[in-house]
Structures are given as structure tokens and as C-alpha cells.
Amino acid sequence: DAGITQSPRHKVTETGTPVTLRCHQTENHRYMYWYRQDPGHGLRLIHYSYGVKDTDKGEVSDGYSVSRSKTEDFLLTLESATSSQTSVYFCAIRKETAGELFFGEGSRLTVL
Amino acid sequence: AQSVAQPEDQVNVAEGNPLTVKCTYSVSGNPYLFWYVQYPNRGLQFLLKYITGDNLVKGSYGFEAEFNKSQTSFHLKKPSALVSDSALYFCAVRAVDTGKLIFGQGTTLQVKP
């Protein structure tokens, strides 16, 4: 258990509404990531953070923003959700002594 | 550009038989390679990794993977498959320069009794 909690776990929303997904970790790791998982695409990196207020874009960052005001929390925001953002979103942390990532249980978002 | 390819969408194997899930990669420099498993409605779980050293890496649940630099491959293997091994498997490579983890598309492993 890597101490990662994602919320909400499930959300249904309408096109054009804002949505925020939260990732919370209990171990104070520096690196945190947001991925989306879609059939046929595997996992694609949206944004990542390498410290408080330090974030960078991944390969599919358009339409998403992130914030990290505290070490333990990494927020993913869809300012105006679209149907193409229907997906399962995974948060991950990287432990400094290892190269691998540890993932949360995912947040399933449906945009109608 | 860095990339990972898993050429098989699905692998079917009978319980007790050996299994192989294939992965090839393209990355500049020395690769850090990983395998993850995902059970339905769950997050990804780390299985094993190759950083350096022996080409045969052993991991969780009896899985192992063989790093082959000349073929740029990192195939996942298990000598005797279990029905409970049925899941979605992802190969990933971490670029040394950016530290980002790039995932393959995933391979569904189906082990039949």
C-alpha cells in the first residue's frame, strides 16, 4: 500500500462543467503524476509534479490543469469537461529510492 | 522519441503452461524498464523492473522478464500460468533524461483452466 487516495472514485458530469479530481498521499513523496487510461491507448501522462508549486505537462495536457499547494495533494482540474475526457484517471507517486511508480485505485469520470 | 510496443492485444494460455507477454522499446540511452499488472477496476501494481545488471529479472508472483539489448525487448515470462494471472499487463520505459514513464498499450492475458 503506497498510501495514495483518489477522490472521487466515480463521477458523472455534463459537458461544460468544471471537474476537480484529488490525489492525496501520506508519505510526502516529491514526484506525483496524473495519467488517463483509455482502451487502445494504455496510460498517457497528463501532468506531473516534482514539488510544491512545481508542475509540468505530459503528452495529453490540453484541457487539463493541475495544482500542488501542499506536498500531499495533487489536484487535476478539467475547466470545462468534454465527452473526450471521459476516462479513468490514475494518480501515481514515485518513491525517490526506486524508479517505479505506485498507483492509486483510479477515478472513473463520465462526461455526458 | 521514446516508445513502448506491446504487439499482442491478447495472449491466451492454458493453466500450467508457460506464458510470455512481449514488449519492445525505443529509448535513447540506457533504459529503465518496468512491468505492471492491472486487475479489473483496480490500479496498476508493480511487478518487476530492470535498471542494470543481470538480464533476467525476477519479480512478484513468480514472474520474470528478460532484457535483450540487441533486440530492444523486455518480455515478461512465467514458467507455469495460473488462472489468477488473468489480467491486463503493461510494459513501461522510463527515459533517463526526462524521468517520465511511457506505457505500452497493454496486453490482456487470459489463462484458461
Chai-1 contact restraints between the chains, C-beta under 6 A:
chainA,res_idxA,chainB,res_idxB,connection_type,confidence,min_distance_angstrom,max_distance_angstrom,comment,restraint_id
A,G42,B,F103,contact,1.0,0.0,6.0,A-B,restraint_1
A,G42,B,G104,contact,1.0,0.0,6.0,A-B,restraint_2
A,G42,B,Q105,contact,1.0,0.0,6.0,A-B,restraint_3
A,G42,B,G106,contact,1.0,0.0,6.0,A-B,restraint_4
A,L43,B,F103,contact,1.0,0.0,6.0,A-B,restraint_5
A,F90,B,G43,contact,1.0,0.0,6.0,A-B,restraint_6
A,G99,B,Y32,contact,1.0,0.0,6.0,A-B,restraint_7
A,G99,B,R94,contact,1.0,0.0,6.0,A-B,restraint_8
A,E100,B,F34,contact,1.0,0.0,6.0,A-B,restraint_9
A,E100,B,F46,contact,1.0,0.0,6.0,A-B,restraint_10
A,E100,B,K49,contact,1.0,0.0,6.0,A-B,restraint_11
A,L101,B,L101,contact,1.0,0.0,6.0,A-B,restraint_12
A,F103,B,G43,contact,1.0,0.0,6.0,A-B,restraint_13
A,F103,B,L44,contact,1.0,0.0,6.0,A-B,restraint_14
A,G104,B,G43,contact,1.0,0.0,6.0,A-B,restraint_15
A,E105,B,G43,contact,1.0,0.0,6.0,A-B,restraint_16
A,G106,B,G43,contact,1.0,0.0,6.0,A-B,restraint_17
